[in-house]
Amino acid sequence: MRSSPNSGPDTAINQLVAALEARHLANLTRSEVARALRALSSCYVERRAKLQSGAPLETAGKRASFALYYGPLHFVITTEIVRAIGFRNVTAIHDLGCGTGVGGAAWALQSDVKVTIAGIDRSEWAVNEANWLYRQFKLRGRAKKGDLSRGALRPNFRTGDAMLFAYSLNELPDDARSAAMSAVVAAIGRGAAVLVIEPVGRRLGNEGWWEHWKRTLNAHGVREQEWRFPSALLPDTTRTLARAAGLDLRELTARTLASAPASGITRTTAS
C-alpha cells in the first residue's frame, strides 16, 4: 500500500476547482449539488445496473455534482499515482472512457515532455466537458464521442503511447472488457504503457473481472498496487461538498494495474 508524502492541495487542483465552480454553480446552489451528489453516489454503489443507461448524468444537478466532486477526486488520485509511478515521458495519452477528462489532464500535467491527449467517452456531455478542461489547462487534447462497448477501441498503439482506463472498466459489460484486455495486451507488445485505476471498495459486485485482469496481465509485466492518500490533498470546498452529501472522505484510496512501456520511459516507485 502506497501513501502520498504531500500534505495539501497544489496549484493545479485549486485551478481546476475554481474553474469548475464558476462553470457549474452559475445556476445551481451548493445545497442542490449536494443533494444530487447523494443520489449520484447511490447510483454508483447500489444501482450499478443503471450505469449503462446513462442515469448518472440524466439531470443538470447530477452532471454538476459529478464534475464538482468526482472530477477533483479523480484528478488528485491520478496526479499522485502518476507522480509515484513515474510515467512522465509518454508522448500520447489515450484516455479510454475519459469522462470529464480529468485523468488524462492530470497525467499530462505531470509530463516532462509535450504530450497529446486523445479522449473517448460515450457521453456527449462528458466529451464537451473534457474538451473544455483541456482548454483550461492549455493542453493539447481532443475528446470525441465513442463507446468502448461497441468497438471504439483500436489496438494501434506504439512506444511512447499510454493507455489510461481511469474508473471506466468497471462500467463495461464483460464482452467489452474482454475486448479491452486484448487491446491492452497488444498495446504492451507494441511498447505502450498501460495504467488502469479503479476504486478499492469491495461493494461493486463484479470483482471477478479485476482478479482475471490481474492474473492475465501479470505475465505481460503488469503489476497491481493499492494506494492511500490524505483527503487534505483536496481543496476545502470539495471536502465540504462531500460532507454535505454524507460521503466519507477520511482518505483517498485507489488500486492500479500498471505496466511500463518497453523503453524510453522513466519509472520511479514511491517510498
N, C-alpha and C positions, 0 to 999 in steps of 0.2 A: 504494500500500500504506500503510495507516494503522497507527500504533503507539500504544500507550497511554502516557500520561505517569505513570500510577500505578505504584507500586513494590511494594505488598504487599497482603495481604488486608484487606478492610474489615469493618465490624461485621456487615453482613447476611450475607456468606458464612460468617463464623465462626459466626453464629447458626444458619444452615442446616445446616452440617456437624455441629455439636454435636447438633442435633435428630435428624438422620438417623442418626448413630451410636447414639444412645440407642434409636432405633426399630428399627434393623436388626442391631445387634450383640448383641442380648439372647440369641439362640440360635445364633449363628454366630461363629466365630473370625475374626480378620483373615486368617489363612492360608487358611481356607476361602473367604473372599470373594475373595482374590487369585486363587486357582485358578479360581473361577467367572468372574472378570473376564477371564482369559486365554481361556477358552472363548467368552465373550461377544464379545470383540473379534475373535476369529477368525471368528465367525459374521457379524459386520458387514462384515468386509473380504473374506473368502474364500468365504463360503457365503451370499451375499445372497438366493439363491432361497428360503431358509428364513424370511425375514423375514415374509412374508405368512402363514405358518403359525403365527406366534406363538412360534417356537423361542427367541428371545432371552429370553423371560420364563417358560420352562417349569419352572424349578426355583426353590426359595427362595434358593439361592445366587446364581443369575443375577439374580433380581429385586433382591436386596440389593446386588450389585455394580453393577447399572445405576443404582440410586438413589444409591449412595455415590461412584461415580466420574463417570458421565455427568451426574448431577444437578448437582453443584458445577461441573463443567467448562462445561456449557451455561449455568448461571446466571451465571457470571463473564463468559463471552463475550457473552451477551446484554446484561448490565449495561453493559459497556464500549462496545458498539456503540450502544446507546440513548443513553448519555452523549455519545458523539461526534456522532451524527446529530441528536439533539435532539428526538425525538418525545415531548415531555414534557407536552403538554396534551391528549392524547387522553382521551376520557371512557369509552370502552368498548374493551377488547381482546378480540378473538375469536381464541383460541389454538387453531388448527386442526391436529389431531394433537398434542395438548398433552403427551402422555407424562405424566410425573410433575408437570407444572405449573410447572417452574422458569422457562421462558421468559416466560410471562405474568406470573409473580410478579416476576421481575427487572425487567421493563418497568414494571409498576405501581409498584414501589418507587422508581422514578426520576421518577414523575409529579409535576408541580406542582399537580395538581388531583385531586379524588376520582375514582377510576376503578373500573369494574367489569370483571371477567374472566369470559368465557364460554368454558370449555374443552370440547373434544370429543376423544375417543380411542376406538379400538376395543377397548382392553384394559380390562376391569373393574378389574383390579388398579391400573393406572396412573391411572384415574379416581379411585379411592379415595385413592391417594397424593396426587394433585393437590388434592383437597378437604381432606385433612389439612394439606397445605402452606399453602393459603390461610389456614387457621385459625391456623397457627403464626405467620404474619406479620400476622394480623388484617386480611386483605384481603377486600374484597367480591368474592367469586368463587364460581363453581359450575361444576364439570365434570360432564359426562354422557357416557354411552356412545353412540358413533355411529361409523360407518365412512365416511370420506371417499370410499372407492372404491364406495360403494353409495348415493350420492345424499344424504349427510348435509349437504352444503354448500349453503346457500341464499344467493343474491346480494342479500340485503335489507339492505345496509349503507348508511350515510349519513355526512355530515360529522361529525367527532368520533369516528367509529369507526376501529378499526385492525384489519387482518387480519395475523395472525402465523402464519407457517409456519416453525417452528424445527426443523430436522432431520427434517421429515416428508415433504416432497415426493419425496425420493429413494426412499422406500419404497413409493410408489404405483405401480400399473400405469399404462401410457401413457394409457388412456382416462380414468382418474380424474384424471390430471394435466391432460389437455385440458379436462375439465370445470372443474377448479380454475382454470385460466387464464381461462376465460370468466367465472368469478365474480370474479376479480381485476380484469379489465378493466371489468366492470360496476360494481364497488365503487369503483374510481378515478373513473369517470364520475360517481358519486354523491357524490364528495368525501371518500372514506375514504382513510386511509393504509395502505400495504402494506409489510411487511417480511418477506423470505424470508432465512433463514440456513441455510447448508449448509457441509459440510466443504470444504476446499480440495483435498484429496487427489485424485489422478487415477486411483486404483485401483478406483473404484466400478463401472466397466464400463458405465455408462449416461450418459456425459457429454453425449450429444446433446440430451437434454431441456433442460439448462441453457442451452446455446447458443441453442436455439429460444426459450426463455422470454426470454432477454436481448434477442434481436433483435426479438421481437414486442412486448415491453413497453416497449422504448426509446421507441417512438412515443407512449407514454402517460405519459412523464415518469419512468419507472423507470430507475435507474442502478445499475450494478454497481460494487462495491468489494471489495477484499481487505484483510484485517486481520491484524495480528500483535500479540500481547500477551505480556508476560513471564509465564512459568509461576509466578513468585513471587506472582502475584495469587491463587493457590490456597493454601489452608492446608497446612501441612506434612503432615498426615495424609492428605490427598488425593494429594499427590505421592509419599508413601511407598507408598501402595496401588498407584499406577501403576508405580513401580519394582519392587515385588514381583511384579506381573503381567507385567513385561517390556515395558512401554509407554514410549515416548519422549515426555517432556514438557518438552523444552527450551524450547518456546514454544507458545503457544496461537494457532491460526490459524482463520480462517473467511472466507467470502465472502458477500456480501449482494446482493440486489436490493431496492431501497428506493424508494418514491415518497411524497413529502409529500402531505398532503391538500390539498384545493382552497383552504381558507382557515382562519384561526384557530389554526394550529399553529406553534409556534416550531421552527425548524430551524436547527441550527448544524453546522459542519463541524470535525472535528478538524484541528489544525495539525500 
